[in-house]
Every structure is written in C-alpha cells, then in structure tokens.
Amino acid sequence: MFYFDNFYGKKILKSSLLNDCDCFFTTREFPLTKGSLDSIELECNNNRIFMQNKLNIKSLKTAKQVHGENIEIVSDEKDFYDNTDALISNIPNSTLILNFADCVPIILYSEKDNTGSIIHAGWRGCAKEIAAKTVEKMKKELNINPKDIIAIIGPSIGKCCFETDEDVFLQLIKDKTKKDIYAQKGNKYYIDLKMLNKYQLLEKDVHNIDISDYCTCCMSDIFFSYRKENGITARHSAVLKIKGDKKCQ
C-alpha cells in the first residue's frame, strides 16, 4: 500500500512493502530535477544537497533517460550513465535516482541480496518490456531469484488519461484478452501502463508487487505531468539507497 510521508518537512510517497528502506518517490514539494523549468534549478540543486546530507549519500547514480531499453549495473567508479533507462546496484550505500513526469517509475529490491533497481518505463520502454528485461539481467548477471524481488510501481499517468492511437496500442498490447489493461472509445485507446508492467513482472516470476493508484496527470498539483503541463514541467524522482548491510533495517 502506498502512503504519503514526511522527509524532514518535504512530502514524499512510499510503499509499505519497502517501508523501512531509504526508498521513495518525490513530489512537487521536493523536486530534484528541473526538467524544462529553469526557474527552479537552484531549488533542485539545494534539494539534492539536502537529501544527500540527510541520507549520508556520497554520490548519486543517475542516467540520461532516452525511452529505450538499455540497462546498466552501476559501478563505484561511475555516477552518470548515458543512454540508459534502468540502473541496477548491489553496492552497499550506493544510491540510485531516475526522474519522471508521467512515465512509469519502478523500483525493484531483493532484501536477501541487498540488490535493487530503478526503471524508467515510458510507453516505448513498456513496449520493449524494460521491466522484464531488468529482472532477467538481475537473474542472469547477479544471480538474483525473481521470487525474492519486491516491486513497487509508482505514480504515473493512469489509464484514465493515457489516450493513444491504434499504432501505439498495437505496440503495447500483445494479449488483447487482458481487458483490465485497456479500454477502447471510438478510434482511441486508453492503456493502463502500470498494470501492463505488473503483468510483465509476473511473467518473470516477480509476485510481490505494489502499485500506486495515483495518476500524475490527474494529480498534477502533487506530481509533475508532461502531458497535463504540455511539456513545460520539472520531474519527480524515484530514489533507492542500497543498505550498508544485507537487509533493510
């Protein structure tokens, strides 16, 4: 279950599945990335410094997100990853951060292995099944059992607002029998990207999944929305700090 929490006076969103971890989604009250809003660049920089101080973060591992399917396992030596939409870490005390404004933010974490990931899944990433591919990479390269993974799917544009034409619909919907993922109204389609990612994760044997009900487009007073704000907006962020020991505590 998702709930709003207070991060030293700043509003964040958390999941009870990872309640005790340094793992959350920021809001408009706590922007870390300015997007196209140059007017809040100083505020974002100050918020990053504030967060790093409060969480004792030495460096943030982040990426230039391009709506692709590239996935990187981070290293101690590198903080920025070009052309990447999912980051994985098993480095104790490392911190991952990616940024969103309608696209689906997904955090994966295995407490057993103290290994986690943040995934940026726009509709193109969803079509390329980036969430499923991240699980596959964690399994193949880091020997993570998907059954040990907790997945939290954060706030994004909802089925209520994600209107598409048939070309996008056909790229996203491979199984038309899953009627809860989409609805058709005339020649337009409304797609639930969060539920689509859930099905992709379930197919990879990830079953412990929490999904936020919040639509960023409907709730643009709390989250940033690229569609609602016609592209002129900042970004909210997904943040995950890998613990210094083997378990969240």
C-alpha positions in Angstrom: 0.0 0.0 0.0 1.3 3.5 -0.9 1.2 6.4 1.6 2.5 9.9 1.8 5.3 10.5 4.3 7.4 13.4 5.5 11.1 13.5 4.6 12.4 16.2 7.0 9.5 18.5 6.2 9.2 17.5 2.5 6.4 15.4 1.0 7.3 12.0 -0.4 5.4 8.9 -1.4 6.4 5.4 -0.1 5.2 1.8 -0.3 4.6 -0.3 2.8 6.4 -3.2 1.1 9.6 -1.3 1.5 8.6 0.8 4.4 11.9 0.8 6.3 14.2 1.3 3.4 15.5 4.6 2.0 13.2 4.2 -1.0 10.7 6.7 -2.1 9.2 8.9 -4.8 9.5 12.7 -4.5 6.7 15.2 -5.2 6.3 18.8 -6.4 7.2 19.8 -2.9 10.6 18.2 -3.3 11.9 18.5 -6.9 15.4 17.2 -7.6 15.5 17.7 -11.3 14.3 20.9 -13.1 13.3 19.5 -16.4 12.4 22.5 -18.5 11.7 24.8 -15.5 14.9 26.8 -15.3 13.3 28.9 -12.6 13.6 26.1 -10.0 17.2 25.0 -10.9 18.6 26.4 -7.6 15.8 24.8 -5.6 16.5 21.4 -7.2 20.2 21.7 -6.5 19.6 22.6 -2.9 17.1 19.7 -2.5 19.7 17.3 -3.8 22.3 18.6 -1.3 19.7 18.4 1.4 18.8 14.8 0.5 22.4 13.7 0.3 23.1 15.2 3.7 20.1 13.6 5.4 20.7 10.1 3.8 24.5 10.4 4.1 24.9 9.9 0.3 28.4 10.3 -1.1 27.3 10.1 -4.8 24.1 9.6 -6.8 24.0 7.1 -9.6 21.8 8.5 -12.3 21.3 8.4 -16.1 20.3 10.2 -19.2 17.0 8.6 -19.9 16.0 8.2 -23.5 12.9 6.0 -23.5 15.0 3.0 -24.5 15.8 -0.4 -23.1 19.4 -0.1 -22.1 20.1 -1.4 -18.5 23.3 -0.8 -16.6 24.7 -2.4 -13.5 26.4 0.5 -11.7 30.0 0.6 -10.5 31.8 2.5 -7.8 33.8 4.4 -10.4 30.9 5.9 -12.4 28.0 8.1 -11.3 26.4 9.0 -14.7 25.2 6.6 -17.4 24.3 7.9 -20.8 21.5 6.4 -22.9 20.1 4.3 -20.1 16.6 3.8 -18.7 17.3 1.3 -15.8 20.0 1.1 -13.2 20.9 -1.8 -11.0 23.1 -1.8 -7.9 24.4 -4.3 -5.4 26.9 -1.8 -4.0 26.3 -1.1 -0.3 25.4 2.5 0.5 25.1 3.4 -3.2 22.1 5.5 -4.2 20.1 5.3 -7.5 17.9 8.1 -8.8 15.8 8.4 -12.0 13.3 11.1 -13.0 9.7 11.1 -14.2 6.8 13.2 -15.4 4.1 10.7 -16.4 6.3 7.7 -17.3 6.1 4.7 -15.0 8.7 4.5 -12.2 9.5 1.0 -11.0 11.7 0.1 -8.0 12.9 -3.5 -7.6 14.6 -4.7 -4.5 15.8 -8.0 -3.1 16.3 -7.8 0.6 18.0 -11.2 0.6 20.7 -10.0 -1.8 20.6 -6.3 -0.9 20.3 -5.5 -4.6 17.9 -3.1 -6.2 17.0 -1.3 -9.4 15.1 1.8 -10.6 13.4 1.5 -14.0 12.1 4.4 -16.2 9.3 2.8 -18.3 7.7 5.2 -20.7 5.3 3.7 -23.2 8.2 2.9 -25.5 10.1 1.2 -22.7 6.9 -0.7 -21.8 6.6 -1.9 -25.4 10.2 -3.1 -25.2 9.4 -4.8 -21.8 12.2 -3.0 -20.0 11.0 -4.1 -16.5 11.0 -7.8 -17.5 14.5 -7.3 -19.1 15.8 -5.7 -15.9 14.6 -8.8 -13.9 16.3 -11.0 -16.4 19.6 -9.1 -16.1 19.4 -9.2 -12.3 18.8 -13.0 -12.5 21.5 -13.8 -15.2 24.3 -11.5 -14.1 23.8 -11.1 -10.4 22.1 -14.5 -9.6 19.0 -12.9 -8.1 16.0 -15.1 -7.7 13.0 -13.2 -9.1 10.8 -14.6 -6.3 12.9 -12.7 -3.8 12.3 -9.4 -5.6 9.8 -6.8 -4.3 8.5 -4.5 -7.0 6.9 -1.1 -6.3 5.3 0.6 -9.3 5.0 4.3 -8.5 2.8 7.2 -9.7 2.5 7.7 -13.4 -0.1 8.7 -16.0 -3.2 6.5 -15.5 -5.5 4.6 -17.8 -7.9 7.5 -17.3 -5.5 9.9 -19.1 -3.2 7.9 -21.3 -5.0 8.2 -24.6 -3.4 6.7 -27.7 -4.0 5.8 -31.3 -4.0 2.3 -32.7 -0.3 2.3 -33.7 0.8 2.8 -30.1 -1.9 0.4 -28.8 -0.6 -2.4 -31.1 2.9 -1.9 -29.9 1.9 -2.1 -26.2 -0.9 -4.7 -26.1 0.3 -8.2 -27.1 -2.5 -10.0 -25.3 -5.9 -8.5 -26.0 -7.7 -10.9 -23.6 -6.3 -8.8 -20.6 -9.2 -6.4 -20.7 -8.1 -4.7 -17.4 -5.1 -3.2 -19.2 -7.0 -1.1 -21.8 -10.3 0.4 -22.9 -11.4 1.5 -26.4 -13.5 4.5 -27.1 -14.1 5.0 -30.8 -10.7 5.0 -32.5 -8.9 5.9 -29.3 -7.4 3.6 -26.7 -6.8 4.1 -23.0 -4.0 2.0 -21.6 -3.0 1.2 -18.0 0.8 1.2 -18.2 1.2 0.3 -14.6 -0.9 -2.8 -14.9 0.9 -3.7 -18.1 4.2 -3.6 -16.2 2.7 -5.7 -13.5 1.8 -8.5 -16.0 5.3 -8.3 -17.5 6.8 -8.7 -14.0 4.5 -11.6 -13.1 5.6 -13.4 -16.3 9.2 -13.2 -14.9 8.2 -14.7 -11.6 8.1 -11.5 -9.6 4.9 -11.7 -7.5 5.4 -9.3 -4.6 4.1 -6.1 -6.3 2.6 -2.9 -5.0 1.0 -0.5 -7.5 0.3 3.2 -6.8 -3.2 4.3 -7.7 -2.1 7.9 -8.3 -2.4 9.3 -11.8 0.2 12.1 -12.3 -1.9 13.8 -15.0 -5.0 13.9 -12.7 -2.9 14.9 -9.7 -0.6 17.4 -11.3 -0.9 19.5 -8.1 1.2 16.8 -6.3 3.3 15.3 -9.2 4.7 16.7 -12.4 2.9 15.8 -15.6 4.4 16.2 -19.0 1.1 15.7 -20.7 -1.0 17.9 -18.4 1.6 20.7 -18.5 2.2 20.5 -22.2 5.9 19.5 -21.8 6.8 22.6 -19.7 7.4 20.9 -16.3 10.0 19.6 -13.9 10.4 16.0 -12.8 9.6 14.0 -9.7 12.1 11.2 -8.8 12.4 7.7 -7.7 15.2 7.2 -5.1 16.7 4.0 -3.8 19.6 3.7 -1.4 21.2 0.3 -1.1 21.8 -0.6 2.5 25.2 -0.9 4.1 24.4 -4.4 5.4 22.5 -7.3 3.9 19.0 -6.2 4.9 16.7 -3.2 5.2 16.6 -2.2 8.8 
